Amino acid sequence: VQLQASGGGLVQAGGSLRLSCAASGRTFRNYYMGWFRQAPGKEREFVATINWSYGSTYYTGSVQGRFIIFRDNAKNTVFLQMNSLKPEDTAVYYCAAAPPGTITSASRSIKAYQYWGQGTLVTVSS
């Protein structure tokens, strides 16, 4: 399994970015595909996740209403549309995959995710 994250960059507060996670190596039916982030000096934290088959989505409270996670089945790619960005969104963003059988309540936990991409840096200037 390979996950290739891209789309990070420098943006001003209030701006938008779209991250992409290209997945390959297997089919991802019933996987949870998640985005996590890690700011300097902080632990990696959950941002959003989507069930590949059902399309159900979950967000952490701080990004609810600003970020949208969605997937393109034909391209085997998961996206994170980030709007109204804030300086506190600055972090390295990672995409990850949790296998079938992951229960919904666990889909926000780092421990559920077995496969990780390399990370892409998002910097939001004030």
N, C-alpha and C positions, 0 to 999 in steps of 0.2 A: 504494500500500500504506500502510495506517495501522495502527499498533500503539498501543493505549491501555492503559497500565499504571495499576493502582490497588491499594489495599489496604494501603498503608503506614501507619505510625503509631508511637505510643510504647507500649512494652510492657516489663514487668519481666523480668529474667533468669529463664529457665526457662519463660517463657510462649510463646505461639504466635501466629502471624499467617498469613493466607493472601493472597498476592498474585495478582492477575488480570491477564491481558494479552488484551484483546479485539482480534482481528485482522480486518481488512477490506480490500477492494480487489482481491482475487483469491482463487483457491483455493490452498491451501498444501500440496497433495499433494507428498510427498517433501521438503518443507522441514525443516530443523532449526530448532526454536523454542527459543531459549536465554534464560537469565537471567544477567545480569552484575551486578556491584556495584562501586561506587567509594566508598571511605571518604575522609574529609578528608585531603588531603595524600598520597594514594596513587593508584596507577594503577588503572584499571578492570580487574577480574579476572573470570574465568569462574566461574560458580556451578553451573549445571546446564543440560542441554539434552535435548530429546526430538525424535525423528524423528516428524513428524506422521503419516506413513502407517503405519509399522511399530511405533511406540510404544516403540522402544528408547531407553533413558535413560542419561545419563552425569552424574557429579557430581564436583566437586572434593573432595579428601580431607577438608577441614575441615568439610564439611556432610554427608558420607556418613553415613547412618543417622539424620540429624535432619531433613533436607529431603526433600520428595517433589515431583517435577515430574510433572504429568499434564495431559491435554487433554480437552476436551469438544467433540467434532466438531460436534454439533448447534448449539452456541453459538459455534463458531469462537473458542474461548477456551483459553488455556493458563494453568495455575495453578502456583503454587509454595507448597506447604504447608510452613511453617517451624515446627518444634517445638524445644523445649529451647533456646530462643534465648540467646545469650551477648552480652555487651557488644561483643565483637569482631565481631559480625554487623552492627553499626551501619554503615549506608551508604545511599547512593542506589542503588536497584535498578532496572535497566533490562531490558526484554525486547527481543529482537531476532530477526530471521529471516535464515537463510542459505538460499540457493536450492538447488533440485535439482542434483545433481552434486557437492555438497559431500561429500568423503570423510569417513568416521568420524573419522579422526585429526585432521582439520582442524576438526571441529565444536566443539572447545574453544577455538578461536582467535578473537579479536576480528576478525581480518582477514577471516574467512569470512562475516561477517554484514553484509548490505547494508542492511537496514532496521532502524530503531531507534525505540523508544517514547521518551516524554519523561522517564521516571524517576519513582520514588516513594520517599519517604524512610522508612527504617526506623530507629528509635532504640530501642536496648535499654539500659535502665538497670540498674545493679548494685544 
